[in-house]
Amino acid sequence: MTRKEKFGSSRAARQHGKAAEPPDIETNSNEGEDLPPRRKRHPSSNYKVTKWYYNLLFVLFVSLVGGLFWYGVKFTNQAQ
């Protein structure tokens, strides 16, 4: 016997089912007026910050590789 058969559905599944049901309260004040989604009304700038972050990481990595290459060339030529 599996846990699901023994105990039934999980608490999260029941809460998700309750949240998916429309509320029983009827309001007549918003009939015909649909509000825009929150993402359209208040757009997030997370993608811009993420883009800057990854670009900065890329530039730092390229700088590190370039610096190590320059360091290696500079000091291997002096040892000869």
N, CA and C atoms as an extended XYZ file, in Angstrom:
240
Properties=species:S:1:pos:R:3:atomname:S:1:resname:S:1:resid:I:1 pbc="F F F"
N         0.843       -1.173        0.000 N   MET     1
C         0.000        0.000        0.000 CA  MET     1
C         0.895        1.245        0.000 C   MET     1
N         0.622        2.137       -0.919 N   THR     2
C         1.438        3.342       -1.006 CA  THR     2
C         0.959        4.378        0.006 C   THR     2
N         1.788        5.360        0.223 N   ARG     3
C         1.437        6.414        1.173 CA  ARG     3
C         0.192        7.157        0.724 C   ARG     3
N         0.080        7.376       -0.582 N   LYS     4
C        -1.066        8.103       -1.107 CA  LYS     4
C        -2.365        7.306       -0.896 C   LYS     4
N        -2.293        5.993       -1.095 N   GLU     5
C        -3.472        5.167       -0.864 CA  GLU     5
C        -3.827        5.134        0.616 C   GLU     5
N        -2.808        5.132        1.469 N   LYS     6
C        -3.042        5.026        2.903 CA  LYS     6
C        -3.586        6.319        3.504 C   LYS     6
N        -3.013        7.435        3.128 N   PHE     7
C        -3.380        8.700        3.749 CA  PHE     7
C        -4.238        9.593        2.866 C   PHE     7
N        -4.405        9.269        1.621 N   GLY     8
C        -5.203       10.092        0.718 CA  GLY     8
C        -4.357       11.186        0.092 C   GLY     8
N        -5.017       12.195       -0.437 N   SER     9
C        -4.297       13.275       -1.113 CA  SER     9
C        -3.551       14.131       -0.106 C   SER     9
N        -2.538       14.810       -0.587 N   SER    10
C        -1.726       15.628        0.305 CA  SER    10
C        -2.449       16.926        0.662 C   SER    10
N        -1.977       17.549        1.704 N   ARG    11
C        -2.569       18.802        2.168 CA  ARG    11
C        -2.421       19.891        1.109 C   ARG    11
N        -1.260       19.919        0.448 N   ALA    12
C        -1.016       20.929       -0.582 CA  ALA    12
C        -1.983       20.760       -1.742 C   ALA    12
N        -2.286       19.518       -2.111 N   ALA    13
C        -3.214       19.281       -3.214 CA  ALA    13
C        -4.615       19.755       -2.850 C   ALA    13
N        -5.018       19.536       -1.595 N   ARG    14
C        -6.342       20.003       -1.162 CA  ARG    14
C        -6.398       21.529       -1.151 C   ARG    14
N        -5.331       22.163       -0.667 N   GLN    15
C        -5.320       23.624       -0.641 CA  GLN    15
C        -5.298       24.190       -2.050 C   GLN    15
N        -4.586       23.526       -2.950 N   HIS    16
C        -4.549       23.966       -4.340 CA  HIS    16
C        -5.935       23.845       -4.961 C   HIS    16
N        -6.633       22.789       -4.637 N   GLY    17
C        -7.989       22.600       -5.143 CA  GLY    17
C        -8.932       23.672       -4.616 C   GLY    17
N        -8.764       24.031       -3.342 N   LYS    18
C        -9.601       25.091       -2.765 CA  LYS    18
C        -9.292       26.438       -3.409 C   LYS    18
N        -8.018       26.691       -3.678 N   ALA    19
C        -7.626       27.968       -4.272 CA  ALA    19
C        -8.092       28.073       -5.710 C   ALA    19
N        -8.234       26.947       -6.386 N   ALA    20
C        -8.648       26.968       -7.789 CA  ALA    20
C       -10.139       27.246       -7.943 C   ALA    20
N       -10.910       26.992       -6.875 N   GLU    21
C       -12.346       27.243       -6.946 CA  GLU    21
C       -12.615       28.740       -6.925 C   GLU    21
N       -13.538       29.203       -7.736 N   PRO    22
C       -13.876       30.626       -7.699 CA  PRO    22
C       -14.611       30.954       -6.407 C   PRO    22
N       -14.461       32.158       -5.921 N   PRO    23
C       -15.141       32.518       -4.681 CA  PRO    23
C       -16.656       32.567       -4.890 C   PRO    23
N       -17.381       32.290       -3.793 N   ASP    24
C       -18.840       32.269       -3.867 CA  ASP    24
C       -19.446       33.663       -3.813 C   ASP    24
N       -18.676       34.648       -3.399 N   ILE    25
C       -19.188       36.011       -3.260 CA  ILE    25
C       -19.297       36.637       -4.638 C   ILE    25
N       -20.454       37.151       -4.948 N   GLU    26
C       -20.658       37.802       -6.245 CA  GLU    26
C       -20.623       39.314       -6.049 C   GLU    26
N       -19.808       39.969       -6.860 N   THR    27
C       -19.745       41.425       -6.798 CA  THR    27
C       -20.234       41.967       -8.128 C   THR    27
N       -21.100       42.908       -8.072 N   ASN    28
C       -21.662       43.503       -9.277 CA  ASN    28
C       -20.914       44.758       -9.694 C   ASN    28
N       -19.971       45.217       -8.871 N   SER    29
C       -19.290       46.475       -9.182 CA  SER    29
C       -18.310       46.338      -10.349 C   SER    29
N       -17.800       45.139      -10.605 N   ASN    30
C       -16.809       44.959      -11.665 CA  ASN    30
C       -17.362       44.200      -12.859 C   ASN    30
N       -18.656       44.185      -13.033 N   GLU    31
C       -19.219       43.483      -14.179 CA  GLU    31
C       -18.795       44.175      -15.463 C   GLU    31
N       -18.266       43.421      -16.388 N   GLY    32
C       -17.867       43.971      -17.679 CA  GLY    32
C       -16.488       44.601      -17.670 C   GLY    32
N       -15.917       44.859      -16.512 N   GLU    33
C       -14.591       45.467      -16.414 CA  GLU    33
C       -13.593       44.401      -15.980 C   GLU    33
N       -12.677       44.071      -16.854 N   ASP    34
C       -11.624       43.131      -16.506 CA  ASP    34
C       -10.360       43.912      -16.221 C   ASP    34
N        -9.759       43.624      -15.093 N   LEU    35
C        -8.507       44.291      -14.741 CA  LEU    35
C        -7.361       43.617      -15.481 C   LEU    35
N        -6.337       44.395      -15.869 N   PRO    36
C        -5.182       43.787      -16.543 CA  PRO    36
C        -4.382       42.958      -15.541 C   PRO    36
N        -3.614       42.006      -16.039 N   PRO    37
C        -2.765       41.233      -15.133 CA  PRO    37
C        -1.755       42.143      -14.435 C   PRO    37
N        -1.351       41.734      -13.253 N   ARG    38
C        -0.430       42.557      -12.465 CA  ARG    38
C         0.894       42.742      -13.202 C   ARG    38
N         1.341       41.727      -13.933 N   ARG    39
C         2.618       41.838      -14.651 CA  ARG    39
C         2.577       42.913      -15.723 C   ARG    39
N         1.424       43.120      -16.332 N   LYS    40
C         1.330       44.178      -17.341 CA  LYS    40
C         1.265       45.544      -16.683 C   LYS    40
N         0.561       45.610      -15.582 N   ARG    41
C         0.393       46.895      -14.912 CA  ARG    41
C         1.668       47.337      -14.188 C   ARG    41
N         2.377       46.402      -13.596 N   HIS    42
C         3.618       46.690      -12.863 CA  HIS    42
C         4.718       45.783      -13.410 C   HIS    42
N         5.321       46.124      -14.540 N   PRO    43
C         6.337       45.237      -15.124 CA  PRO    43
C         7.582       45.178      -14.239 C   PRO    43
N         8.208       44.028      -14.223 N   SER    44
C         9.402       43.805      -13.423 CA  SER    44
C        10.644       44.105      -14.251 C   SER    44
N        11.699       44.527      -13.578 N   SER    45
C        12.965       44.793      -14.273 CA  SER    45
C        14.002       43.734      -13.919 C   SER    45
N        13.539       42.580      -13.450 N   ASN    46
C        14.479       41.512      -13.078 CA  ASN    46
C        15.305       41.046      -14.262 C   ASN    46
N        14.725       40.993      -15.438 N   TYR    47
C        15.477       40.526      -16.598 CA  TYR    47
C        16.612       41.488      -16.931 C   TYR    47
N        16.437       42.776      -16.698 N   LYS    48
C        17.513       43.736      -16.965 CA  LYS    48
C        18.665       43.529      -15.984 C   LYS    48
N        18.340       43.329      -14.715 N   VAL    49
C        19.379       43.113      -13.707 CA  VAL    49
C        20.112       41.812      -14.001 C   VAL    49
N        19.381       40.785      -14.383 N   THR    50
C        20.000       39.507      -14.702 CA  THR    50
C        20.927       39.641      -15.900 C   THR    50
N        20.498       40.392      -16.899 N   LYS    51
C        21.331       40.590      -18.091 CA  LYS    51
C        22.623       41.309      -17.729 C   LYS    51
N        22.535       42.369      -16.923 N   TRP    52
C        23.734       43.094      -16.488 CA  TRP    52
C        24.660       42.179      -15.686 C   TRP    52
N        24.079       41.362      -14.824 N   TYR    53
C        24.872       40.464      -13.983 CA  TYR    53
C        25.658       39.469      -14.848 C   TYR    53
N        24.983       38.827      -15.792 N   TYR    54
C        25.676       37.856      -16.645 CA  TYR    54
C        26.696       38.531      -17.555 C   TYR    54
N        26.404       39.720      -18.040 N   ASN    55
C        27.391       40.437      -18.846 CA  ASN    55
C        28.622       40.791      -18.013 C   ASN    55
N        28.416       41.210      -16.780 N   LEU    56
C        29.533       41.528      -15.890 CA  LEU    56
C        30.369       40.281      -15.615 C   LEU    56
N        29.708       39.151      -15.357 N   LEU    57
C        30.450       37.915      -15.136 CA  LEU    57
C        31.274       37.536      -16.355 C   LEU    57
N        30.703       37.703      -17.534 N   PHE    58
C        31.428       37.381      -18.765 CA  PHE    58
C        32.651       38.272      -18.922 C   PHE    58
N        32.492       39.583      -18.692 N   VAL    59
C        33.608       40.523      -18.828 CA  VAL    59
C        34.693       40.193      -17.805 C   VAL    59
N        34.307       39.876      -16.567 N   LEU    60
C        35.299       39.518      -15.558 CA  LEU    60
C        36.045       38.240      -15.930 C   LEU    60
N        35.333       37.268      -16.485 N   PHE    61
C        35.986       36.024      -16.892 CA  PHE    61
C        36.973       36.265      -18.026 C   PHE    61
N        36.565       37.049      -19.015 N   VAL    62
C        37.457       37.353      -20.138 CA  VAL    62
C        38.665       38.140      -19.644 C   VAL    62
N        38.447       39.067      -18.715 N   SER    63
C        39.564       39.840      -18.144 CA  SER    63
C        40.518       38.930      -17.387 C   SER    63
N        39.983       37.983      -16.643 N   LEU    64
C        40.826       37.047      -15.901 CA  LEU    64
C        41.668       36.205      -16.854 C   LEU    64
N        41.052       35.674      -17.889 N   VAL    65
C        41.781       34.861      -18.857 CA  VAL    65
C        42.847       35.706      -19.555 C   VAL    65
N        42.484       36.914      -19.969 N   GLY    66
C        43.447       37.805      -20.618 CA  GLY    66
C        44.592       38.176      -19.686 C   GLY    66
N        44.260       38.478      -18.433 N   GLY    67
C        45.299       38.825      -17.461 CA  GLY    67
C        46.246       37.669      -17.182 C   GLY    67
N        45.691       36.472      -17.047 N   LEU    68
C        46.553       35.307      -16.820 CA  LEU    68
C        47.412       35.001      -18.038 C   LEU    68
N        46.867       35.178      -19.223 N   PHE    69
C        47.646       34.965      -20.445 CA  PHE    69
C        48.785       35.977      -20.526 C   PHE    69
N        48.487       37.244      -20.273 N   TRP    70
C        49.514       38.302      -20.300 CA  TRP    70
C        50.588       38.037      -19.244 C   TRP    70
N        50.163       37.651      -18.042 N   TYR    71
C        51.090       37.355      -16.954 CA  TYR    71
C        52.016       36.197      -17.346 C   TYR    71
N        51.445       35.161      -17.944 N   GLY    72
C        52.244       34.010      -18.364 CA  GLY    72
C        53.234       34.363      -19.447 C   GLY    72
N        52.825       35.161      -20.433 N   VAL    73
C        53.724       35.538      -21.520 CA  VAL    73
C        54.819       36.451      -20.996 C   VAL    73
N        54.485       37.376      -20.140 N   LYS    74
C        55.449       38.338      -19.621 CA  LYS    74
C        56.557       37.656      -18.823 C   LYS    74
N        56.196       36.749      -17.932 N   PHE    75
C        57.179       36.158      -17.048 CA  PHE    75
C        57.863       34.928      -17.631 C   PHE    75
N        57.314       34.319      -18.673 N   THR    76
C        58.053       33.225      -19.304 CA  THR    76
C        59.148       33.773      -20.214 C   THR    76
N        58.949       34.954      -20.772 N   ASN    77
C        59.987       35.556      -21.626 CA  ASN    77
C        61.147       36.070      -20.798 C   ASN    77
N        60.929       36.521      -19.565 N   GLN    78
C        62.004       37.051      -18.716 CA  GLN    78
C        62.877       35.934      -18.166 C   GLN    78
N        62.335       34.737      -18.024 N   ALA    79
C        63.102       33.629      -17.439 CA  ALA    79
C        64.142       33.103      -18.401 C   ALA    79
N        64.024       33.351      -19.681 N   GLN    80
C        64.952       32.795      -20.671 CA  GLN    80
C        66.203       33.590      -20.742 C   GLN    80
